Amino acid sequence: MLKEELTEKYFLAKQTALDDYPIFMAIAEDIGYDATGRNTNNNELTEIGIELSKFIVHINKTEK
C-alpha cells in the first residue's frame, strides 16, 4: 500500500518536473542487405537520414 502510494507520488512529481521535448525515432526495416549479406536494392537509411536532417534543422530553428 505504502509502496504503491510512494511510486504514484514519485511518477506524478517526475511528470510535472520534466518539460515535453521533441524526439526523433525511426525504424529501418531494410538497410540494403538481407541476413545473408545479399543486396536487397533498398536502403531505408538514406530516407531516415534525410528526415533526421529536417528534424535537426527544425529543432535548431525552434529551440532558440
DSSP file (Angstrom, degrees, kcal/mol; ACC not computed):
  #  RESIDUE AA STRUCTURE BP1 BP2  ACC     N-H-->O    O-->H-N    N-H-->O    O-->H-N    TCO  KAPPA ALPHA  PHI   PSI    X-CA   Y-CA   Z-CA
    1    1 A M     >        0   0    0      0, 0.0     4,-2.0     0, 0.0     5,-0.2   0.000 360.0 360.0 360.0 -52.2    0.0    0.0    0.0
    2    2 A L  H  >  +     0   0    0      1,-0.2     4,-2.7     2,-0.2     5,-0.2   0.895 360.0  54.0 -65.8 -40.0    2.7    2.5    1.0
    3    3 A K  H  > S+     0   0    0      1,-0.2     4,-2.6     2,-0.2    -1,-0.2   0.931 109.7  47.0 -60.6 -46.5    4.9    1.4   -1.9
    4    4 A E  H  > S+     0   0    0      2,-0.2     4,-2.4     1,-0.2    -1,-0.2   0.889 112.8  49.8 -62.9 -40.2    2.2    2.0   -4.5
    5    5 A E  H  X S+     0   0    0     -4,-2.0     4,-2.3     2,-0.2    -2,-0.2   0.919 112.9  45.7 -65.9 -44.4    1.4    5.4   -3.0
    6    6 A L  H  X S+     0   0    0     -4,-2.7     4,-2.4     2,-0.2    -2,-0.2   0.893 112.5  51.4 -66.3 -39.1    5.0    6.5   -2.9
    7    7 A T  H  X S+     0   0    0     -4,-2.6     4,-2.5    -5,-0.2     5,-0.2   0.921 110.5  48.7 -62.9 -44.1    5.5    5.2   -6.5
    8    8 A E  H  X S+     0   0    0     -4,-2.4     4,-2.2     1,-0.2    -2,-0.2   0.916 112.3  48.1 -62.5 -44.0    2.5    7.1   -7.7
    9    9 A K  H  X S+     0   0    0     -4,-2.3     4,-2.3     2,-0.2    -1,-0.2   0.888 110.9  52.1 -64.1 -38.9    3.7   10.3   -6.0
   10   10 A Y  H  X S+     0   0    0     -4,-2.4     4,-2.6     2,-0.2    -2,-0.2   0.945 111.3  45.2 -62.3 -49.3    7.1    9.9   -7.5
   11   11 A F  H  X S+     0   0    0     -4,-2.5     4,-2.4     1,-0.2    -2,-0.2   0.866 112.4  51.7 -66.6 -35.6    5.8    9.5  -11.0
   12   12 A L  H  X S+     0   0    0     -4,-2.2     4,-1.8    -5,-0.2    -1,-0.2   0.924 112.5  45.6 -64.5 -44.4    3.5   12.4  -10.7
   13   13 A A  H  X S+     0   0    0     -4,-2.3     4,-1.4     1,-0.2    -2,-0.2   0.890 113.0  50.9 -65.2 -39.3    6.3   14.6   -9.4
   14   14 A K  H  X S+     0   0    0     -4,-2.6     4,-1.7     1,-0.2    -2,-0.2   0.912 109.1  50.6 -64.9 -43.2    8.6   13.4  -12.2
   15   15 A Q  H  < S+     0   0    0     -4,-2.4    -1,-0.2     1,-0.2    -2,-0.2   0.859 112.7  45.8 -64.8 -36.2    5.9   14.1  -14.9
   16   16 A T  H  < S+     0   0    0     -4,-1.8    -1,-0.2     1,-0.2    -2,-0.2   0.739 112.2  51.8 -80.1 -21.7    5.4   17.7  -13.7
   17   17 A A  H  < S+     0   0    0     -4,-1.4     2,-0.4    -5,-0.2    -2,-0.2   0.793  97.6  73.9 -84.6 -29.0    9.1   18.4  -13.3
   18   18 A L  S  < S-     0   0    0     -4,-1.7     2,-0.2    -5,-0.1     0, 0.0  -0.721  75.8-136.4 -92.1 132.8   10.1   17.3  -16.8
   19   19 A D        -     0   0    0     -2,-0.4     2,-0.2     1,-0.1    -2,-0.1  -0.487  25.5-106.8 -78.0 152.8    9.3   19.5  -19.8
   20   20 A D        +     0   0    0     -2,-0.2    -1,-0.1     0, 0.0     0, 0.0  -0.551  43.8 178.0 -73.0 146.3    8.0   18.0  -23.0
   21   21 A Y        -     0   0    0     -2,-0.2     2,-0.1     0, 0.0     0, 0.0  -0.992  30.9-101.8-149.9 150.2   10.5   17.9  -25.8
   22   22 A P        -     0   0    0      0, 0.0     2,-0.3     0, 0.0    37,-0.0  -0.432  36.1-170.5 -73.8 145.9   10.5   16.7  -29.4
   23   23 A I        -     0   0    0     -2,-0.1     2,-0.5     2,-0.0     0, 0.0  -0.933  16.5-136.7-130.1 157.4   12.3   13.4  -30.2
   24   24 A F        +     0   0    0     -2,-0.3     2,-0.4     2,-0.0    28,-0.0  -0.962  26.4 172.3-113.9 131.8   13.1   11.7  -33.5
   25   25 A M        +     0   0    0     -2,-0.5     2,-0.3     2,-0.0    -2,-0.0  -0.996   1.8 165.0-141.2 134.4   12.5    8.0  -33.8
   26   26 A A        -     0   0    0     -2,-0.4     2,-0.5     2,-0.0    -2,-0.0  -0.993  21.5-151.9-146.2 151.1   12.8    5.8  -36.9
   27   27 A I        -     0   0    0     -2,-0.3     2,-0.7    17,-0.0    -2,-0.0  -0.989  11.4-149.9-125.5 123.0   13.0    2.1  -37.6
   28   28 A A        +     0   0    0     -2,-0.5     3,-0.2     1,-0.2    17,-0.0  -0.832  15.0 179.3 -93.3 115.5   14.8    0.8  -40.6
   29   29 A E  S    S+     0   0    0     -2,-0.7     2,-0.4     1,-0.3    -1,-0.2   0.789  77.5  32.4 -81.1 -30.3   13.2   -2.4  -41.9
   30   30 A D        +     0   0    0      1,-0.1    14,-2.8     2,-0.0    15,-0.4  -0.979  56.3 176.8-134.0 119.8   15.6   -2.7  -44.8
   31   31 A I  E     -A   43   0A   0      2,-0.5    12,-0.2    -2,-0.4     3,-0.1   0.205  67.0 -86.8-107.6  14.4   19.2   -1.5  -44.7
   32   32 A G  E    S+     0   0A   0     10,-0.7     8,-2.2     1,-0.2     9,-0.6   0.264 106.0  67.2 103.6 -12.5   20.2   -2.6  -48.1
   33   33 A Y  E     -A   39   0A   0      6,-0.3    -2,-0.5     7,-0.2     6,-0.2  -0.988  69.3-134.7-139.9 147.5   21.3   -6.2  -47.3
   34   34 A D    >   -     0   0    0      4,-2.3     3,-1.8    -2,-0.3     6,-0.0  -0.278  46.4 -83.3 -89.7-175.4   19.5   -9.3  -46.1
   35   35 A A  T 3  S+     0   0    0      1,-0.3    -1,-0.0     2,-0.1    -2,-0.0   0.734 130.0  51.6 -63.6 -23.0   20.6  -11.6  -43.3
   36   36 A T  T 3  S-     0   0    0      2,-0.1    -1,-0.3     0, 0.0    -3,-0.0   0.469 120.8-105.1 -93.4  -1.4   22.9  -13.5  -45.6
   37   37 A G  S <  S+     0   0    0     -3,-1.8     2,-0.2     1,-0.3    -2,-0.1   0.494  71.6 143.7  93.4   3.8   24.6  -10.3  -46.9
   38   38 A R        -     0   0    0      1,-0.1    -4,-2.3     2,-0.0    -1,-0.3  -0.554  57.6-105.3 -79.0 142.7   22.9  -10.2  -50.3
   39   39 A N  E     -A   33   0A   0     -2,-0.2    -6,-0.3    -6,-0.2    -1,-0.1  -0.446  27.6-170.2 -67.3 133.6   22.0   -6.8  -51.7
   40   40 A T  E     -     0   0A   0     -8,-2.2    -7,-0.2     2,-0.2    -1,-0.1   0.461  32.9-129.6-102.7  -4.3   18.2   -6.0  -51.5
   41   41 A N  E    S+     0   0A   0     -9,-0.6     2,-0.3     1,-0.1    -8,-0.1   0.740  80.4  94.6  60.2  24.6   18.4   -2.9  -53.7
   42   42 A N  E     +     0   0A   0    -10,-0.1   -10,-0.7     0, 0.0     2,-0.4  -0.970  47.2 177.8-145.6 128.3   16.5   -1.0  -51.0
   43   43 A N  E >>  -A   31   0A   0     -2,-0.3     3,-0.8   -12,-0.2     4,-0.6  -0.887  10.2-178.2-136.8 104.1   18.0    1.1  -48.2
   44   44 A E  H 3> S+     0   0    0    -14,-2.8     4,-2.4    -2,-0.4     5,-0.2   0.631  74.3  80.4 -75.0 -13.8   15.7    3.0  -45.9
   45   45 A L  H 3> S+     0   0    0    -15,-0.4     4,-2.5     1,-0.2    -1,-0.2   0.842  87.6  56.7 -63.7 -32.0   18.7    4.5  -44.0
   46   46 A T  H <> S+     0   0    0     -3,-0.8     4,-1.8     2,-0.2    -1,-0.2   0.947 109.8  43.7 -63.3 -48.0   19.0    7.2  -46.7
   47   47 A E  H  X S+     0   0    0     -4,-0.6     4,-2.3     1,-0.2    -2,-0.2   0.895 113.1  52.0 -64.1 -40.6   15.5    8.3  -46.3
   48   48 A I  H  X S+     0   0    0     -4,-2.4     4,-2.6     1,-0.2    -1,-0.2   0.903 107.6  53.1 -62.7 -40.8   15.8    8.2  -42.5
   49   49 A G  H  X S+     0   0    0     -4,-2.5     4,-2.1     2,-0.2    -1,-0.2   0.890 108.7  49.4 -61.2 -40.5   19.0   10.4  -42.7
   50   50 A I  H  X S+     0   0    0     -4,-1.8     4,-2.1     2,-0.2    -2,-0.2   0.933 112.7  46.8 -64.1 -46.3   17.1   13.0  -44.8
   51   51 A E  H  X S+     0   0    0     -4,-2.3     4,-2.2     1,-0.2    -2,-0.2   0.874 110.6  52.8 -65.4 -36.7   14.2   13.1  -42.3
   52   52 A L  H  X S+     0   0    0     -4,-2.6     4,-2.5     2,-0.2    -1,-0.2   0.901 107.4  52.0 -64.4 -40.4   16.7   13.3  -39.4
   53   53 A S  H  X S+     0   0    0     -4,-2.1     4,-2.3     2,-0.2    -2,-0.2   0.917 109.6  49.1 -61.5 -43.4   18.4   16.3  -41.0
   54   54 A K  H  X S+     0   0    0     -4,-2.1     4,-2.4     1,-0.2    -1,-0.2   0.908 110.8  51.0 -61.2 -42.2   15.0   18.0  -41.4
   55   55 A F  H  X S+     0   0    0     -4,-2.2     4,-2.6     2,-0.2    -2,-0.2   0.916 109.7  49.3 -62.0 -44.5   14.2   17.3  -37.7
   56   56 A I  H  X S+     0   0    0     -4,-2.5     4,-2.6     2,-0.2    -1,-0.2   0.908 110.9  49.7 -63.7 -42.4   17.6   18.8  -36.6
   57   57 A V  H  X S+     0   0    0     -4,-2.3     4,-1.8     1,-0.2    -1,-0.2   0.928 111.8  49.1 -60.9 -44.8   17.0   21.9  -38.7
   58   58 A H  H  X S+     0   0    0     -4,-2.4     4,-2.2     2,-0.2    -2,-0.2   0.913 111.5  48.8 -62.1 -43.5   13.6   22.3  -37.2
   59   59 A I  H  X S+     0   0    0     -4,-2.6     4,-2.3     1,-0.2    -1,-0.2   0.926 109.8  51.6 -62.1 -45.3   14.9   21.9  -33.7
   60   60 A N  H  < S+     0   0    0     -4,-2.6    -1,-0.2     1,-0.2    -2,-0.2   0.843 112.7  46.3 -62.3 -33.8   17.6   24.4  -34.2
   61   61 A K  H  < S+     0   0    0     -4,-1.8     3,-0.4    -5,-0.2    -1,-0.2   0.871 120.5  36.3 -75.3 -37.9   15.1   26.9  -35.5
   62   62 A T  H  < S+     0   0    0     -4,-2.2    -2,-0.2     1,-0.2    -3,-0.2   0.662 107.4  62.4 -94.5 -16.9   12.5   26.5  -32.8
   63   63 A E     <        0   0    0     -4,-2.3    -1,-0.2     1,-0.2    -2,-0.1   0.349 360.0 360.0 -94.0   7.3   14.7   25.9  -29.7
   64   64 A K              0   0    0     -3,-0.4    -1,-0.2    -4,-0.2    -2,-0.1   0.466 360.0 360.0 -90.3 360.0   16.5   29.2  -29.7
